[in-house]
Amino acid sequence: MPHADPMDTSELEPILETVRKLCADFPGPYWRERDRERSYPTAFVEAMTRSGLLGALIPEVYGGSGLPLTAAAAILEEVHACGANAAALHAQMYTMGTVLRHGSETQKATYLPQIASGALRLQAFGVTEPTAGTDTTSISTRADRQGDHYVINGQKVWTSRAEHSDLMILLARTTPKDQVARKTDGLSVFLVDMRDAVGNGLTIKPIRTLFNHATTEIFFDNLKIPASALIGEEGKGFRYILDGMNAERILIASECIGDGRWFVQTATAYAKDRQVFNRPIGQNQGVQFPIARAYAEVRAAKLMTREAARLYDTGAPCGEEANIAKMLASEASWRAADMCVQTHGGFGFAEEYDVERKFRETRLYQVAPISTNLILSYVAEHVLGLPRSY
């Protein structure tokens, strides 16, 4: 539901202090071990759940905190600014938009209290396919209605944390693309209970990547799910998913801002302490100017991200702002990451400094959840009115 009065900075500070205290219990060595072993941060997720932070967007009536997206964005930003990683948190937050705005009362009453308590995890978002990529309307995974259930066949890829999630938001075609008036028609969204599905038509295969993101590909082979798993109306799912995608872009932008803050803080501290030729390297303009520029770019991206979150919370259109925020924040964090490595020199590649880990982690967001080029195409066509380029 829209929030008429998004939270301001003073209201957020107590929440952010809670985040900082919690993250202090999970310092660099914890994340290095997770990264080295490619393991899921179970203890961290459980701590976030107990604190109520992971259930920030779930209404109080269902056991959550009932906070706006502005607060969720601030939470994820602070997690990253503390040197941690919120990848295991953000999907559960941004999929809330689809469930809360379009789910039935039965679905919300059944699942949200258990998600808020941590009894269930909703961390898998099944949209992208190997042959469709970000051309979402061209997905081929099918959901065929047969009596009181649907039969799912197809494949998804880059579905992160599917192995560690109980529930998944799934987008599938219920009407073939060549049988609809508009290509965005005929797509439907389902809330799939993967506890029953794995081994009964659902197969999950891990994909090892540059960093610890627990990503997978998923195969559906005559998977049966109850008709009650349908979210909203059949064939209207593309519009529902857009809600989640805007929230996703805003939350990812917030994580990038947190990364950017961490890189600037880390580089600044190192430049003050590191002595070369009997002087701190931060005294050299060749070192301090890139740090100052990174700081300015992160600050600017944060302003756009705040505006996007404000619009989302009030129920106003925010596609332009959400996309621009994600682009600016991801670019600012990546440039800050490069600057931080350069500031540290050889030590930037040493595991114990955490710079190389964060460097790898923040690189993802130049590509996901949508690439910079597609954001530019969106702005060119839908904001500036230029001819469609693809």
Buried (B, 14 or more C-beta within 10 A) or exposed (E): EEBEEBBEEEBBEEBBEBBEEBBEEBEBEBBBEBBEEEEBBEEBBEBBBEBBBBBBBBBEEBBBBBBBBBBBBBBBBBBBBBBBBBBBBBBBBBBBBBBBBBBBEEBBEBBBBBBBBBEBBBBBBBBBBEEBBBEBBEBBBBBEEEEEBBBBBBBBBBBBBBBBBBBBBBBBBBBEBEEBEEBBBBBBBBBBBBEBBBEEBBBBEEEEBEBBBBBBBBBBEEBBBEEEBBBBEBBBBBBBBBBBBBBBBBBBBBBBBBBBBBBBBBBBEBBEEBEEEEEBBBEEEEBBEBBBBBBEBBBEBBEBBBBBBBBBBBEEEBBBBBBBBBBBBBBBBBBBBBBBBBBBEEBBEEEEBBBBBBBBBBBBBBEBBBBBBBBBBBBBBEEEEEEEEE
